[in-house]
């Protein structure tokens, strides 16, 4: 039986913050808070199995944004592939979701080279 695809967001200490279908919302962050890259981590869950945790990029909560809303999307079917316009973290998230090893790759061009062209 195939289970629904979901996502989870964890704090860097491993505490689960939210779980569900994308987009997910992180609540409870005070206005005017700078959140560092890696303070939160996202995982893609398929059939109950979590992908590797991927750092959520840094962001700042302004008074107009509170509470924070954050969209995390992965293309599990491979229909939408990352391009030069994606961030390194987005490309890494896509590669992780597609079980493509990017160990040792940190530069956008090197990561994009791992994305299949077909």
C-alpha positions as CSV (number, residue, x, y, z in Angstrom):
1,X,0.0,0.0,0.0
2,X,1.4,3.4,-1.0
3,X,1.1,6.0,1.7
4,X,0.8,9.7,1.1
5,X,3.9,11.9,0.7
6,X,4.4,14.3,3.6
7,X,7.1,16.6,4.9
8,X,8.4,17.3,8.4
9,X,10.3,20.3,9.8
10,X,12.5,19.8,12.8
11,X,14.4,22.2,15.0
12,X,18.2,21.7,14.9
13,X,18.0,19.9,18.2
14,X,15.8,17.2,16.6
15,X,12.4,18.4,18.0
16,X,9.7,18.0,15.4
17,X,7.9,21.3,14.7
18,X,5.3,20.4,12.1
19,X,4.3,17.6,9.8
20,X,2.0,17.4,6.8
21,X,1.5,18.1,3.1
22,X,3.4,21.0,1.6
23,X,3.3,23.9,2.3
24,X,4.1,23.7,6.0
25,X,3.9,26.6,8.4
26,X,6.3,27.2,11.3
27,X,4.5,29.2,14.0
28,X,5.6,30.8,17.2
29,X,8.6,32.7,16.0
30,X,8.6,36.3,17.3
31,X,8.6,39.3,15.0
32,X,12.0,40.7,14.1
33,X,13.7,37.4,14.6
34,X,16.6,36.3,12.4
35,X,16.6,32.6,11.9
36,X,19.9,31.1,10.9
37,X,20.4,28.5,8.2
38,X,20.1,25.1,9.8
39,X,18.1,26.2,12.8
40,X,15.3,24.3,11.1
41,X,15.6,21.2,8.9
42,X,13.2,19.7,6.4
43,X,12.6,16.1,5.4
44,X,10.6,14.4,2.7
45,X,8.6,11.4,3.9
46,X,7.6,8.6,1.5
47,X,5.9,5.5,2.7
48,X,7.0,6.4,6.3
49,X,10.7,6.7,5.4
50,X,12.4,10.1,5.9
51,X,14.9,11.5,3.6
52,X,18.1,13.0,4.9
53,X,17.5,16.3,6.8
54,X,18.1,19.4,4.7
55,X,18.9,22.8,6.2
56,X,16.2,25.4,5.7
57,X,17.9,28.6,4.5
58,X,18.2,31.6,6.8
59,X,15.2,33.9,7.0
60,X,14.0,36.9,9.0
61,X,10.5,37.4,10.5
62,X,9.3,40.9,10.2
63,X,6.3,42.3,12.1
64,X,4.1,42.0,8.9
65,X,5.1,38.3,8.5
66,X,4.6,37.0,12.0
67,X,3.7,34.1,12.3
68,X,6.2,32.7,9.9
69,X,4.9,30.8,6.9
70,X,7.3,28.7,4.9
71,X,6.6,26.6,1.8
72,X,8.7,23.5,1.3
73,X,8.1,21.7,-2.0
74,X,9.8,18.7,-3.4
75,X,9.0,17.2,-6.8
76,X,8.9,13.5,-6.0
77,X,7.9,12.6,-9.5
78,X,10.8,14.5,-11.2
79,X,8.6,16.6,-13.4
80,X,10.1,19.9,-12.2
81,X,13.9,19.8,-12.0
82,X,16.1,22.5,-10.4
83,X,17.7,25.1,-12.6
84,X,20.2,27.9,-12.2
85,X,17.5,30.0,-10.6
86,X,17.2,27.6,-7.6
87,X,19.3,28.1,-4.5
88,X,22.0,25.5,-3.5
89,X,19.8,24.4,-0.6
90,X,16.8,23.8,-3.0
91,X,19.0,21.8,-5.4
92,X,20.3,19.7,-2.5
93,X,16.8,19.1,-1.3
94,X,15.7,18.0,-4.8
95,X,18.8,15.7,-5.1
96,X,18.1,14.2,-1.6
97,X,14.4,13.6,-2.5
98,X,15.5,11.8,-5.6
99,X,18.2,9.7,-3.8
100,X,21.1,11.3,-5.7
101,X,24.3,11.4,-3.8
102,X,25.9,14.8,-3.8
103,X,28.6,14.1,-1.2
104,X,31.5,16.6,-1.6
105,X,29.6,18.9,-4.0
106,X,28.9,22.4,-2.7
107,X,28.9,24.6,-5.8
108,X,25.7,25.2,-7.6
109,X,27.1,24.2,-11.0
110,X,28.4,20.9,-9.6
111,X,25.1,20.1,-8.0
112,X,23.1,20.9,-11.2
113,X,25.4,18.6,-13.2
114,X,24.0,15.7,-11.1
115,X,20.4,16.4,-12.2
116,X,19.5,14.0,-14.9
117,X,18.8,15.6,-18.3
118,X,16.1,13.1,-19.3
